[in-house]
Amino acid sequence: MIGKVLVVGGGVGGMSTALALARRGVQVELADADRHWRAYGAGISVTGLSLRAFADLGILDEVREKGFVGGGIRLRGADGGVIMETPPISAEAPPIARSGGIMRPVLHEIMSRRVREAGVRVTLGAEIADFAQADGGVRVVFPDGRAERFDLVVAADGIFSKTRGALFPEAPRPRFTGQGCWRIVADRPPEVDRAEMWLGGPVKLGFNPVSQGKMYAFILEHVPDNPWYAPEEQLPHVAELLAPYGGYVPAVRDSLGEASLVNYRPLECLMLPAPWHKGRIVMIGDAVHATTPHMASGAGMAVEDGLVLADELARHDDVSEALAGFTARRFERARMVVENSVRIGEIEMAGGNQMDANAMLGDTMQKLQQPY
Ligand SMILES: Cc1cc2nc3c(=O)[nH]c(=O)nc-3n(C[C@H](O)[C@H](O)[C@H](O)COP(=O)(O)OP(=O)(O)OC[C@H]3O[C@@H](n4cnc5c(N)ncnc54)[C@H](O)[C@@H]3O)c2cc1C
């Protein structure tokens, strides 16, 4: 097993890698550019694959306690009437058959605390940009001038990865897909006990519980011109988007305020062709496969990446073989998530057949249940 690893980026992918490697006795340092190591965004949906990965990482109990783990889905019309709901999920159902949600900062707190407890050296305010490969390792110069040699660098530096640009200058850049995603947090009415999709309105609207008392809403809007919204425009815009809906939505709309933690992101995607490594630097997570949220599985995929990478490093004495093995195990799965998510967004934007989109979603989610 490899001796000393630097993980660049402390998002879900980087933290998963750090935990999985530290658990195998590897000396790990994790560097994040943000000196406060913050997590942005309101809530996050967790699908079965994410929950299975959390279980394998040993954090599922805490996710269950501090987030929301349930299962099933309910479809509503724009007036709030229930169109369809799945039967209640059995108490014995394994994580892969479940789903739920959690506040991003809560998931970040759980994972970042576990990383420190695992003995990982955490260096914050350290944007890593100065590295050179030599003699089967990587020499990294940190922003404070410290120079250190690592056997391997894992770049988990997100969709705008600078490592990707440095290693592969010809790599494709993230592509705007035409949709934007709004997320807000609201009090959860007791009736919202699972993920809900609201159909038939002007935007794609969904709610998902993230704790005992809260839920988050996501709104996907077709925004071909990729507009920028000033902070003071954001809540009024969300209120406008929610206006056509009935049921409990007017109460959510009336509650909009600072506590809503409104968050807007234009949707971008990226699929980096293999290889995902060069020498002793390997990239994972959104740095190589950034998806739109149509499968709600990007974070789970990044967590899986960390687990698989640690597994491949343990299985091979030769690091190049381990890194090639990592990409081989991950590439098709990631490609399927990215391409099918983008395709569903395209169907939505074209006002196409929602049944086609649902069939593609169901088929992909079923394939993702296979072992990773
Ligand atoms: C609108 C939206 C909604 C989404 N909803 C869901 C969802 O419901 N469920 C789900 O599973 N997924 C969802 N995703 C996807 C998910 O957020 C990402 O797939 C996931 O966060 C990727 O994790 P990561 O660790 O690869 O990158 P990131 O989470 O982006 O982390 C990158 C980290 O690297 C750090 N960094 C960057 N550059 C450097 C550098 N040079 N040196 C040091 N540190 C650096 C950053 O500070 C950051 O902490 C959504 C995505 C979007 C855009």
The ligand as a Gaussian input file, in Angstrom:
#p B3LYP/6-31G(d) Opt

LIG

0 1
 C      -27.350000      22.606000      -8.345000
 C      -26.736000      21.285000      -7.945000
 C      -27.470000      20.399000      -7.165000
 C      -26.908000      19.164000      -6.812000
 N      -27.660000      18.309000      -6.063000
 C      -27.144000      17.106000      -5.749000
 C      -27.924000      16.194000      -4.989000
 O      -29.070000      16.482000      -4.615000
 N      -27.361000      14.983000      -4.681000
 C      -26.090000      14.646000      -5.084000
 O      -25.633000      13.527000      -4.760000
 N      -25.348000      15.492000      -5.801000
 C      -25.829000      16.717000      -6.138000
 N      -25.069000      17.582000      -6.861000
 C      -23.710000      17.186000      -7.264000
 C      -22.703000      17.332000      -6.129000
 O      -22.830000      18.595000      -5.506000
 C      -21.268000      17.172000      -6.650000
 O      -21.210000      16.070000      -7.513000
 C      -20.269000      16.967000      -5.514000
 O      -20.301000      18.064000      -4.627000
 C      -18.857000      16.787000      -6.075000
 O      -17.944000      16.644000      -5.026000
 P      -16.390000      16.904000      -5.227000
 O      -15.765000      16.563000      -3.918000
 O      -15.901000      16.238000      -6.452000
 O      -16.236000      18.482000      -5.515000
 P      -16.668000      19.732000      -4.642000
 O      -17.759000      19.398000      -3.713000
 O      -16.879000      20.844000      -5.609000
 O      -15.369000      20.065000      -3.744000
 C      -14.220000      20.638000      -4.287000
 C      -13.373000      21.183000      -3.140000
 O      -12.061000      21.499000      -3.654000
 C      -11.630000      22.740000      -3.111000
 N      -10.643000      23.249000      -4.075000
 C      -10.856000      23.670000      -5.353000
 N       -9.690000      23.978000      -5.941000
 C       -8.699000      23.728000      -5.039000
 C       -7.278000      23.830000      -5.056000
 N       -6.612000      24.229000      -6.151000
 N       -6.575000      23.521000      -3.942000
 C       -7.224000      23.111000      -2.830000
 N       -8.579000      22.995000      -2.752000
 C       -9.304000      23.276000      -3.850000
 C      -12.903000      23.545000      -2.946000
 O      -12.758000      24.554000      -1.953000
 C      -13.905000      22.457000      -2.514000
 O      -13.946000      22.292000      -1.110000
 C      -25.597000      18.821000      -7.233000
 C      -24.854000      19.719000      -7.997000
 C      -25.420000      20.935000      -8.363000
 C      -24.616000      21.887000      -9.201000

